[in-house]
Amino acid sequence: MENMAEEELPTQEEEEEEEAQVRVPTPAPDSALVPAPAADSALDSAPAPALAPAPSLASVPEEADSKRHISIQRRLADLEKLAFVTGGDVDPTRSLSSDNLDAENSHTCPLCPKEKFRAYSSHKLRRHLQNLHWKISVEFEGYRMCICHLACRPVKPTIVGEQLSSKLGAHYHCIICSATITRRTDMLGHVNRHVNKGETKSRYIAASTAKLSNEILKEADTDIQVCPNYSIPQKTDSYFNPKMKLNRQIIFCTLAALAEERKPLECLDAFGATGIMGLQWAKHLGNAVKVTINDLNENSVTLIQKNCHLNKLKVVVDSEEKEESDALEEDGTLGDIQVTRMDANVLMHLRSFDFIHLDPFGTSVNYLDSAFRNVRNLGIVSVTSTDISSLYAKAQHVARRHYGCNIVRTEYYKELAARIVVAAVARAAARCNKGIEVLFAVALEHFVLVVVRVLRGPTSADETTKKIQYLIHCQWCEERIFQKDGNMVEENPYRQLPCNCHGSMPGKTAIELGPLWSSSLFNTGFLKRMLFESLHHGLDDIQPLIKTLIFESECNPQSQCSVHAPSHLNKQEENGVFIKTPDDTTVDIYNAQGKRKSSEMIINSAKKQKTDASAPHPPFYYNIHRHSIKGMNMPKLKKFLCYLSQAGFRVSRTHFDPMGIRTDAPLMQFKSILLKYSTPTYTGGQSDGPMQSASEDTVTNRVEISVNDKAEASGCRRC
């Protein structure tokens, strides 16, 4: 290439004529984006002095796919050819310097300032591009994001001056979002975040050339129009999370069960976003509800109005009906929805509602006082908290700041999070002279949902505050128990724990967690009505969760007697759902208190302890894998539930943990029964005989305690 440049050089008149016709931008800070170089064949076939590729670069049509930074290239040859293109467009006035005799043979690097690097041979320039820019690059989908030393980003002035500024000015240009990042490791992480979010180069090119059209999604027979990047809260005003489908369905069943008590209901979706939840309420419940969808963002309000017309629902703004130019007929509309644009706290202070749903981005403690201020008596408030990092004890200082609660990571951390939110809701209701009745609490991977019924009056508020207590948690064996009521300081709080870790282990073994909600988390009667509504509206996805909540509230194993079940039971009875039908009047085996009346249970009635059906379910649960014995095979989970039930304890599975067991058995009894029905695992080269014999003696002693000293064991159970 150097020989080609020396064979024939254009005259001054030819250069001025070419500059008048075509001007190729140089890699200055103002022109950071230039078109990509042309094909290799076009560049190789034409001689370099005539600058054949220059007209093709300048004549790129405006409707091209994209314009990327010059530091982003596919091959090293493209970067080298770009050096000759930029070198041929040197301003004559700026090229005249003290060494102007050699200026014609010099080449400037396209990614470095002219004062930083200048090569007098093509070999030196090629080596510079290869070893510095091309070697230290980030690869993504066939492109190389080379390191750039141009003044593309502002550098803070330092004491050293320009030399330090040029050193700190090295950076990378992101091919996806055009961001400038200084470090290569940060650039790799930046690109990986784009990939994890599903953002690709083609998607951003389309977004830059033409505005993306809104996409229409469908959920539960409800059509919604969503904005681009609808699943990324940082990039859209109207956030829509498809993973929250279970949350929307269970709240719909809650509202449907409440609508059977009284009609019509004034409902509020305080944070509408796309309006999907309020649209489902109005579309499926009809005149039984009067829906109000609120959002503070103007774009979200506009989108909610569009979604209302998309589902043939009238929009009421400021008590006036707002229709499009092609107004819908009266027969084609399904109901009215009032759309408001104001702060949620202000709206809940101004109006009264029967049902309020709070689902902000993050914690909801800032809106609890306003929600309980004007909610009607026997109304329902549902709270969805998505700040799981603080609730699940990953950010304990945030939980202390938002909820005033001290927590640690435990095996029952999900139920601990639910009780934290219920305690915050109870304190907010008590400040408004109102009490609460917890209908259910759900803690899944992405959210914590708490639904409570509001009870007016200071008496109800006082009864509610009495149920907020502290929890004593043993850090050695993870035994736990709520502190006893009373204002007197106890000399030795460790006595309340059923375990003896404080006496056998050195130091302080237990910590105090809370304050937490200490009463029941489920209302069996309301959950059964929710299950009926889910069957009525055909919500199949939420039915397994509601069934699990029903068994968890009753603390009865789902397949407790499935082995002895009679053959005439249908599928619903096997799953634990019993609904009366006109042709079968004997399938209802739940009485008014929710007690199973199966004939097979009479055989084991002598071993079972008499429990009051109205008693709340035991707090918290044990993970069977957490307490497994090394070198032993655990029994199946369903069989182990039967073993605990036969020993006289209340037991059920829990939705908080797929391997969790909710029971009122103390941890010592839990481990003894688990050890009794575990089988040894024989591995080569290990002598398990003595350990197994010792384990059998331990099991025998513990079983004798559980059978003969039942009264003493029952005294150790948690309240």
ChimeraX attribute file (.defattr): number of C-alpha atoms within 10 A of each C-alpha:
attribute: neighborCount
match mode: 1-to-1
recipient: residues
	/A:1	12
	/A:2	12
	/A:3	8
	/A:4	11
	/A:5	15
	/A:6	12
	/A:7	8
	/A:8	12
	/A:9	14
	/A:10	11
	/A:11	8
	/A:12	10
	/A:13	9
	/A:14	12
	/A:15	14
	/A:16	11
	/A:17	10
	/A:18	15
	/A:19	12
	/A:20	9
	/A:21	8
	/A:22	14
	/A:23	14
	/A:24	17
	/A:25	18
	/A:26	19
	/A:27	23
	/A:28	15
	/A:29	12
	/A:30	10
	/A:31	12
	/A:32	18
	/A:33	18
	/A:34	18
	/A:35	18
	/A:36	20
	/A:37	20
	/A:38	16
	/A:39	11
	/A:40	12
	/A:41	8
	/A:42	13
	/A:43	18
	/A:44	12
	/A:45	10
	/A:46	12
	/A:47	15
	/A:48	21
	/A:49	16
	/A:50	16
	/A:51	17
	/A:52	16
	/A:53	22
	/A:54	22
	/A:55	14
	/A:56	17
	/A:57	19
	/A:58	14
	/A:59	12
	/A:60	13
	/A:61	10
	/A:62	9
	/A:63	7
	/A:64	9
	/A:65	13
	/A:66	17
	/A:67	15
	/A:68	19
	/A:69	21
	/A:70	23
	/A:71	30
	/A:72	25
	/A:73	21
	/A:74	16
	/A:75	12
	/A:76	16
	/A:77	14
	/A:78	18
	/A:79	26
	/A:80	17
	/A:81	19
	/A:82	23
	/A:83	21
	/A:84	21
	/A:85	22
	/A:86	18
	/A:87	17
	/A:88	20
	/A:89	16
	/A:90	15
	/A:91	10
	/A:92	10
	/A:93	7
	/A:94	7
	/A:95	13
	/A:96	13
	/A:97	11
	/A:98	8
	/A:99	9
	/A:100	11
	/A:101	10
	/A:102	11
	/A:103	15
	/A:104	17
	/A:105	14
	/A:106	16
	/A:107	22
	/A:108	22
	/A:109	25
	/A:110	26
	/A:111	23
	/A:112	21
	/A:113	18
	/A:114	13
	/A:115	8
	/A:116	13
	/A:117	14
	/A:118	17
	/A:119	16
	/A:120	15
	/A:121	13
	/A:122	19
	/A:123	12
	/A:124	13
	/A:125	19
	/A:126	17
	/A:127	12
	/A:128	17
	/A:129	23
	/A:130	16
	/A:131	10
	/A:132	13
	/A:133	22
	/A:134	21
	/A:135	14
	/A:136	16
	/A:137	20
	/A:138	20
	/A:139	16
	/A:140	18
	/A:141	9
	/A:142	9
	/A:143	15
	/A:144	21
	/A:145	26
	/A:146	27
	/A:147	25
	/A:148	25
	/A:149	22
	/A:150	21
	/A:151	20
	/A:152	19
	/A:153	15
	/A:154	8
	/A:155	15
	/A:156	10
	/A:157	10
	/A:158	10
	/A:159	8
	/A:160	8
	/A:161	10
	/A:162	12
	/A:163	11
	/A:164	14
	/A:165	17
	/A:166	17
	/A:167	11
	/A:168	13
	/A:169	18
	/A:170	21
	/A:171	22
	/A:172	27
	/A:173	24
	/A:174	23
	/A:175	23
	/A:176	19
	/A:177	16
	/A:178	13
	/A:179	13
	/A:180	16
	/A:181	18
	/A:182	16
	/A:183	12
	/A:184	17
	/A:185	10
	/A:186	12
	/A:187	21
	/A:188	16
	/A:189	11
	/A:190	16
	/A:191	19
	/A:192	14
	/A:193	12
	/A:194	14
	/A:195	13
	/A:196	9
	/A:197	11
	/A:198	10
	/A:199	16
	/A:200	17
	/A:201	17
	/A:202	12
	/A:203	12
	/A:204	17
	/A:205	17
	/A:206	13
	/A:207	13
	/A:208	14
	/A:209	14
	/A:210	9
	/A:211	9
	/A:212	14
	/A:213	11
	/A:214	13
	/A:215	12
	/A:216	12
	/A:217	12
	/A:218	10
	/A:219	11
	/A:220	15
	/A:221	11
	/A:222	17
	/A:223	17
	/A:224	24
	/A:225	22
	/A:226	24
	/A:227	22
	/A:228	18
	/A:229	20
	/A:230	20
	/A:231	17
	/A:232	14
	/A:233	13
	/A:234	9
	/A:235	12
	/A:236	17
	/A:237	20
	/A:238	27
	/A:239	21
	/A:240	21
	/A:241	10
	/A:242	12
	/A:243	11
	/A:244	11
	/A:245	14
	/A:246	16
	/A:247	18
	/A:248	19
	/A:249	20
	/A:250	22
	/A:251	20
	/A:252	23
	/A:253	25
	/A:254	24
	/A:255	23
	/A:256	22
	/A:257	20
	/A:258	20
	/A:259	17
	/A:260	13
	/A:261	9
	/A:262	11
	/A:263	12
	/A:264	14
	/A:265	20
	/A:266	18
	/A:267	23
	/A:268	27
	/A:269	24
	/A:270	28
	/A:271	23
	/A:272	31
	/A:273	26
	/A:274	29
	/A:275	28
	/A:276	24
	/A:277	23
	/A:278	28
	/A:279	27
	/A:280	21
	/A:281	23
	/A:282	22
	/A:283	22
	/A:284	18
	/A:285	18
	/A:286	15
	/A:287	15
	/A:288	17
	/A:289	25
	/A:290	22
	/A:291	26
	/A:292	24
	/A:293	25
	/A:294	25
	/A:295	24
	/A:296	16
	/A:297	16
	/A:298	14
	/A:299	15
	/A:300	24
	/A:301	23
	/A:302	15
	/A:303	20
	/A:304	30
	/A:305	23
	/A:306	19
	/A:307	23
	/A:308	28
	/A:309	16
	/A:310	15
	/A:311	19
	/A:312	19
	/A:313	22
	/A:314	24
	/A:315	24
	/A:316	17
	/A:317	14
	/A:318	10
	/A:319	9
	/A:320	9
	/A:321	12
	/A:322	14
	/A:323	14
	/A:324	10
	/A:325	6
	/A:326	6
	/A:327	10
	/A:328	14
	/A:329	8
	/A:330	10
	/A:331	7
	/A:332	11
	/A:333	14
	/A:334	17
	/A:335	22
	/A:336	22
	/A:337	25
	/A:338	22
	/A:339	25
	/A:340	21
	/A:341	18
	/A:342	14
	/A:343	14
	/A:344	22
	/A:345	16
	/A:346	11
	/A:347	17
	/A:348	22
	/A:349	15
	/A:350	11
	/A:351	12
	/A:352	18
	/A:353	22
	/A:354	24
	/A:355	25
	/A:356	24
	/A:357	21
	/A:358	23
	/A:359	20
	/A:360	20
	/A:361	13
	/A:362	14
	/A:363	21
	/A:364	19
	/A:365	17
	/A:366	11
	/A:367	19
	/A:368	20
	/A:369	19
	/A:370	19
	/A:371	28
	/A:372	29
	/A:373	20
	/A:374	16
	/A:375	23
	/A:376	17
	/A:377	14
	/A:378	16
	/A:379	21
	/A:380	27
	/A:381	24
	/A:382	23
	/A:383	27
	/A:384	24
	/A:385	24
	/A:386	19
	/A:387	19
	/A:388	21
	/A:389	14
	/A:390	21
	/A:391	32
	/A:392	23
	/A:393	20
	/A:394	14
	/A:395	15
	/A:396	17
	/A:397	15
	/A:398	17
	/A:399	23
	/A:400	15
	/A:401	11
	/A:402	15
	/A:403	20
	/A:404	14
	/A:405	21
	/A:406	20
	/A:407	27
	/A:408	19
	/A:409	13
	/A:410	14
	/A:411	16
	/A:412	17
	/A:413	20
	/A:414	24
	/A:415	26
	/A:416	26
	/A:417	24
	/A:418	26
	/A:419	28
	/A:420	25
	/A:421	27
	/A:422	27
	/A:423	24
	/A:424	22
	/A:425	28
	/A:426	26
	/A:427	21
	/A:428	22
	/A:429	26
	/A:430	24
	/A:431	14
	/A:432	18
	/A:433	18
	/A:434	25
	/A:435	28
	/A:436	26
	/A:437	21
	/A:438	22
	/A:439	20
	/A:440	25
	/A:441	25
	/A:442	22
	/A:443	23
	/A:444	16
	/A:445	10
	/A:446	14
	/A:447	19
	/A:448	24
	/A:449	23
	/A:450	22
	/A:451	25
	/A:452	24
	/A:453	19
	/A:454	24
	/A:455	22
	/A:456	21
	/A:457	14
	/A:458	15
	/A:459	13
	/A:460	18
	/A:461	23
	/A:462	14
	/A:463	14
	/A:464	22
	/A:465	17
	/A:466	12
	/A:467	17
	/A:468	22
	/A:469	19
	/A:470	20
	/A:471	21
	/A:472	21
	/A:473	21
	/A:474	22
	/A:475	15
	/A:476	12
	/A:477	15
	/A:478	18
	/A:479	19
	/A:480	25
	/A:481	19
	/A:482	23
	/A:483	16
	/A:484	13
	/A:485	10
	/A:486	7
	/A:487	6
	/A:488	6
	/A:489	7
	/A:490	11
	/A:491	7
	/A:492	7
	/A:493	13
	/A:494	20
	/A:495	11
	/A:496	16
	/A:497	22
	/A:498	19
	/A:499	20
	/A:500	13
	/A:501	19
	/A:502	16
	/A:503	11
	/A:504	9
	/A:505	10
	/A:506	8
	/A:507	9
	/A:508	12
	/A:509	18
	/A:510	21
	/A:511	15
	/A:512	17
	/A:513	18
	/A:514	23
	/A:515	21
	/A:516	24
	/A:517	28
	/A:518	24
	/A:519	19
	/A:520	19
	/A:521	27
	/A:522	23
	/A:523	19
	/A:524	19
	/A:525	14
	/A:526	16
	/A:527	22
	/A:528	19
	/A:529	17
	/A:530	25
	/A:531	23
	/A:532	18
	/A:533	20
	/A:534	23
	/A:535	14
	/A:536	10
	/A:537	14
	/A:538	12
	/A:539	17
	/A:540	11
	/A:541	13
	/A:542	20
	/A:543	20
	/A:544	13
	/A:545	16
	/A:546	20
	/A:547	20
	/A:548	18
	/A:549	26
	/A:550	26
	/A:551	23
	/A:552	25
	/A:553	24
	/A:554	24
	/A:555	23
	/A:556	24
	/A:557	24
	/A:558	21
	/A:559	17
	/A:560	20
	/A:561	14
	/A:562	15
	/A:563	8
	/A:564	12
	/A:565	15
	/A:566	13
	/A:567	6
	/A:568	8
	/A:569	11
	/A:570	12
	/A:571	10
	/A:572	11
	/A:573	16
	/A:574	15
	/A:575	14
	/A:576	18
	/A:577	20
	/A:578	18
	/A:579	16
	/A:580	11
	/A:581	10
	/A:582	5
	/A:583	6
	/A:584	9
	/A:585	9
	/A:586	10
	/A:587	16
	/A:588	15
	/A:589	17
	/A:590	14
	/A:591	9
	/A:592	8
	/A:593	12
	/A:594	16
	/A:595	14
	/A:596	13
	/A:597	12
	/A:598	13
	/A:599	10
	/A:600	14
	/A:601	15
	/A:602	11
	/A:603	9
	/A:604	13
	/A:605	12
	/A:606	11
	/A:607	14
	/A:608	17
	/A:609	16
	/A:610	11
	/A:611	10
	/A:612	9
	/A:613	13
	/A:614	10
	/A:615	9
	/A:616	16
	/A:617	23
	/A:618	24
	/A:619	21
	/A:620	22
	/A:621	24
	/A:622	22
	/A:623	15
	/A:624	19
	/A:625	10
	/A:626	11
	/A:627	16
	/A:628	15
	/A:629	16
	/A:630	9
	/A:631	15
	/A:632	16
	/A:633	16
	/A:634	21
	/A:635	17
	/A:636	10
	/A:637	14
	/A:638	15
	/A:639	13
	/A:640	20
	/A:641	25
	/A:642	19
	/A:643	19
	/A:644	23
	/A:645	22
	/A:646	18
	/A:647	20
	/A:648	23
	/A:649	26
	/A:650	23
	/A:651	28
	/A:652	30
	/A:653	25
	/A:654	25
	/A:655	22
	/A:656	23
	/A:657	19
	/A:658	10
	/A:659	15
	/A:660	21
	/A:661	26
	/A:662	26
	/A:663	28
	/A:664	25
	/A:665	24
	/A:666	20
	/A:667	20
	/A:668	17
	/A:669	21
	/A:670	18
	/A:671	17
	/A:672	20
	/A:673	19
	/A:674	23
	/A:675	23
	/A:676	18
	/A:677	17
	/A:678	18
	/A:679	15
	/A:680	17
	/A:681	11
	/A:682	13
	/A:683	9
	/A:684	6
	/A:685	6
	/A:686	7
	/A:687	10
	/A:688	14
	/A:689	11
	/A:690	9
	/A:691	11
	/A:692	15
	/A:693	11
	/A:694	11
	/A:695	15
	/A:696	14
	/A:697	11
	/A:698	15
	/A:699	19
	/A:700	14
	/A:701	12
	/A:702	18
	/A:703	17
	/A:704	12
	/A:705	16
	/A:706	20
	/A:707	13
	/A:708	10
	/A:709	11
	/A:710	14
	/A:711	11
	/A:712	11
	/A:713	17
	/A:714	16
	/A:715	11
	/A:716	18
	/A:717	18
	/A:718	18
	/A:719	14
